[in-house]
Amino acid sequence: MLDLTYDAPAPKVIAGATGDWELVIGLEVHAQVATNAKLFSGASTLFGAEPNSNVAFVDAGMPGMLPVINEECVAQAVRTGLGLRAQINLVSAFDRKNYFYPDLPQGYQISQLYHPIVGEGEVLVEMGNGLARLVRIERIHLEQDAGKSIHDMDPAMSFVDLNRTGVALMEIVSRPDIRGPEEAAAYVLKLRQIMRYLGTCDGNMQNGNLRADVNVSVCRPGDYERYQATQDFSHLGTRCEIKNMNSMRFIQMAIDYEARRQIALLEDGKSVTQETRLYDPDRNETRSMRSKEEAHDYRYFPDPDLLPLEIEQAWVDDIAAKLPELPDAKKARFIADFGLSEYDASVLTAEEENASFFEKVAEGRDGKLAANWVINELFGRLKKDDRDIASSPISAERLGQIIGLIKSDTISGKIAKDVFDIAYTQNRDPEEIVETEGMKQVTDTGAIEAAVDAIIAANPDQVAKAQANPKLAGWFVGQVMKATGGKANPAAVNQIVSARLGL
């Protein structure tokens, strides 16, 4: 278990006409497993292929076709479970979830209801200001995705694309531990971050590779504590599920709307009906989709075509030994090894690619200075140019060279920005730029003294003002830097100006 040292943030409270209400939220996150083939067939999982081109006979529900488990899908689920500090179940089993959908040719979905591959785990969701929520994971199970019905290509008929049918999903089911819209979005973001580090899901929400079903209910203050003490869900109120949320912003908006809708019903003396709802972002409202089904409505039974899945502890241990450093551990190491602030470490570890780039820049150099340049100069420029770190025009090695030139007093921080701009736009070596462009910092105190003396001699009135108010000495520093083309060592200029003015 995690060593939780943070205080949990206060629950979201909504004031109603009859008093305060608190939100209770649980999420079922559907993460597409990062594999080249589907869960039970060899069909490709490539996104954007021609409709119905990535479909094997098994996916199409052809008679006599038997599913064969994809071992890599199992391994990816195990990796995800280990990354969430969860129990890995050495024996699991697949069940048939029976329902008809036009884009589910078999007439049932192969899933895991009774014996999931991953059991209880937990995620630490940081909320800023030293606050965090520990969200418990109830289970992770493997299941097939359905296809996609398309309704906007013809006014009189719908089309079906079966490319997604049979793609492996991990359904990550949380406990009702989330207490507000912002926490819900932060939780999904943290799951996404961990899985991207692990390489088990790319987290691309636009492509449908990460979706969330959001369960929302409201209760009176104190009822949640009663639920924790008794594990009696009746204290939490009737929940409604909002299906297929694929945007962090929409998740927050949908939760806020749904909570207020339920509160309005309850305060009007009505009851909340347990049901599945859809969120309409254009109208910012949820609407009823269907009554909430229970497990028995789907007539679950063990899939007769698949034997129980048995894995060995040695295999799990081998996967665990090869796990990469995960975000929380990397962040803690950056703070300890490089002396970074918690904020800077969080920014740098948000994506594994960014963290790796920073480490190359900082290797053998000033970590704080490296972090400042990566976050402020590089990330700022990449965002302006709509680029990511993988397409950065300046390499980590070259940005590291600039850090080294600053620390050796070869160039000043101001000159370094010019060097960075040239290296970024012209793909040139920073050390070569400094040499050929004559950008070395002036450290010769004799040359600096001469410049200071010339400025002082030409501005006697300004001298008197500075001697009366030492804060005005900065004017002389600026003039000297201007006269030397920004090449004078700022520290030396400040020291000489102060000495000459008798400050």
Beta strands, then each sheet from edge to edge (+ up, - down):
strand 1: 13-16
strand 2: 19-32
strand 3: 91-92
strand 4: 95-98
strand 5: 108-111
strand 6: 121-128
strand 7: 131-144
strand 8: 148-150
strand 9: 159-161
strand 10: 168-174
strand 11: 210-219
strand 12: 240-245
strand 13: 275-280
strand 14: 285-291
strand 15: 301-302
strand 16: 309-310
sheet 1: 1+ 2- 10+ 7- 6+
sheet 2: 1+ 2- 11+ 12- 13- 14+
sheet 3: 3+ 16-
sheet 4: 5+ 4- 15+
sheet 5: 8+ 9-
end
